Amino acid sequence: NTELKLSSGILKGFNHGEWGGKLSFQPNDKKEKEIEIKTGNILFIFNYNNKIYFIEGLSHMSINEGFLYELQIEKNKFSFKKIIDFEDCPEAYTIFENNIYVASYESFYKIKDLKLKTIYKDDFWGSLYPNSIALKSEEKVFVGIRGGLVELNLKTKTKKLYVPKE
């Protein structure tokens, strides 16, 4: 689950995998009902350039998809628009120097000015579930995966895999 606190309440994202999920808003006044905004597997909710975005995605059996949405709020009325259609399911993201970096089920993306650039596609970490991204620079990007760590150089498009010694 993921949350983003607003002055008027909390945005809540739920991801129950193949059983679905939702994006909802719980007003600060507990007497008011929770508002369901969208059904779907909500992975992340975040602020970026003074706007609210959320990432939805699912990787299950033959489904492998993900989307970036912009959320608009006006007096507890919600609407959203799809900004990006990823080629597979986002698993981790970070924001660095005003760019969004996304490690997905088997690819790696950079989003600059809300335009998607695929840097690695259908890479070896498919099914190794990226879980984190750390950037020192575009030459030093680390992605945590099941069983190890991948070091990426986004400029030269090289990569190294680190695994624990047994």
C-alpha positions in Angstrom: 0.0 0.0 0.0 1.1 3.6 -0.6 -0.2 6.9 0.8 0.2 10.6 0.2 -0.9 13.1 2.9 -2.7 16.2 1.6 -3.9 19.1 3.7 -7.5 17.9 3.3 -6.9 14.2 3.8 -4.9 11.2 2.7 -4.7 9.6 -0.8 -4.4 5.8 -0.4 -3.2 3.4 -3.0 -3.8 -0.4 -2.7 -2.2 -3.2 -4.7 -3.6 -6.7 -4.2 -1.9 -8.2 -7.3 -4.3 -10.4 -9.3 -7.1 -9.5 -6.9 -7.0 -5.8 -7.8 -6.6 -2.6 -5.9 -7.8 1.0 -5.9 -6.9 4.6 -5.4 -9.0 6.4 -2.8 -9.2 9.5 -0.7 -9.9 9.6 3.0 -10.9 13.1 4.1 -9.5 14.5 7.4 -13.1 14.6 8.8 -13.6 11.0 9.7 -17.4 11.5 9.4 -17.0 11.9 5.7 -16.9 8.7 3.6 -13.8 7.6 1.8 -13.9 8.5 -1.9 -12.9 5.8 -4.4 -11.1 7.5 -7.3 -9.9 4.6 -9.5 -9.8 0.8 -9.4 -6.5 -0.8 -10.3 -3.2 -1.8 -8.7 -1.8 1.4 -7.4 1.9 1.1 -6.8 3.1 4.6 -6.0 1.6 8.1 -5.3 3.9 11.1 -5.4 4.4 14.8 -5.9 6.4 16.0 -8.9 6.7 19.5 -10.2 3.8 20.7 -7.9 1.4 18.1 -9.2 0.3 14.7 -8.0 1.0 11.5 -10.0 0.4 7.9 -9.4 1.7 4.7 -11.0 -0.5 1.7 -11.6 0.7 -1.7 -12.8 0.4 -5.4 -12.7 2.6 -8.3 -13.7 0.7 -11.6 -13.4 0.7 -14.5 -15.8 0.2 -13.0 -19.3 -0.4 -9.5 -18.0 2.6 -7.2 -17.8 1.6 -3.5 -17.9 1.9 -0.2 -16.1 0.8 3.4 -16.4 1.6 6.9 -15.1 -1.3 9.1 -14.3 -1.7 12.8 -13.3 -4.3 13.3 -10.6 -6.3 16.6 -10.6 -8.2 17.6 -7.4 -10.7 20.4 -7.1 -12.7 20.7 -3.9 -12.6 16.9 -3.2 -13.6 16.1 -6.8 -11.0 13.9 -8.5 -10.1 13.3 -12.1 -7.0 11.7 -13.7 -5.4 11.4 -17.1 -3.0 8.9 -18.4 0.4 10.4 -19.2 2.5 7.3 -20.0 1.9 3.7 -20.9 4.9 1.6 -19.8 5.8 -1.5 -21.8 5.8 -3.5 -18.6 5.0 -3.3 -14.9 6.9 -0.7 -12.8 8.4 -2.1 -9.7 10.5 0.8 -8.2 11.0 4.5 -8.9 13.0 7.5 -7.8 13.2 11.1 -8.7 16.7 12.5 -9.3 17.6 16.0 -10.8 14.0 16.5 -11.8 13.8 13.3 -13.8 11.8 10.2 -12.8 13.6 6.8 -13.1 11.6 3.6 -13.2 12.8 0.0 -12.9 10.2 -2.3 -14.2 9.7 -6.0 -14.4 12.3 -6.3 -17.1 13.2 -2.8 -18.3 14.5 0.6 -17.1 13.1 4.0 -18.0 13.9 7.6 -17.7 11.0 10.2 -17.7 12.1 13.7 -18.6 9.5 16.4 -19.1 6.9 13.7 -18.9 8.4 11.9 -22.0 9.3 8.3 -21.6 12.7 7.0 -22.7 13.5 3.3 -22.6 17.1 2.8 -21.6 17.1 -1.0 -21.1 14.4 -3.2 -22.5 13.6 -6.9 -21.8 16.7 -7.2 -19.7 17.9 -10.1 -17.6 16.2 -9.1 -14.4 12.8 -10.2 -15.6 11.2 -12.2 -12.7 13.9 -10.8 -10.3 11.5 -8.1 -9.1 13.4 -4.8 -8.8 12.7 -3.3 -5.4 14.8 -0.1 -5.2 16.8 2.5 -7.1 19.7 4.6 -5.9 21.3 7.2 -8.1 24.6 8.9 -7.5 24.7 10.1 -11.2 23.6 8.7 -14.5 26.9 6.8 -14.6 26.2 5.2 -11.2 22.7 3.8 -10.8 22.0 0.9 -8.5 18.9 -1.3 -8.8 18.1 -3.8 -6.0 16.7 -7.1 -7.3 15.9 -10.4 -5.8 19.3 -12.0 -5.0 21.6 -9.1 -5.9 22.2 -5.6 -7.1 22.6 -4.3 -10.6 24.9 -1.3 -11.4 23.8 0.6 -14.5 25.6 3.3 -16.5 22.8 5.1 -18.3 25.2 7.0 -20.6 27.2 4.0 -21.9 24.3 1.5 -21.3 26.6 -0.9 -19.5 25.6 -3.0 -16.5 27.2 -5.1 -13.8 25.5 -7.7 -11.6 26.6 -8.1 -8.0 25.5 -11.2 -6.0 26.5 -12.2 -2.5 29.4 -14.7 -2.2 28.4 -18.0 -0.6 
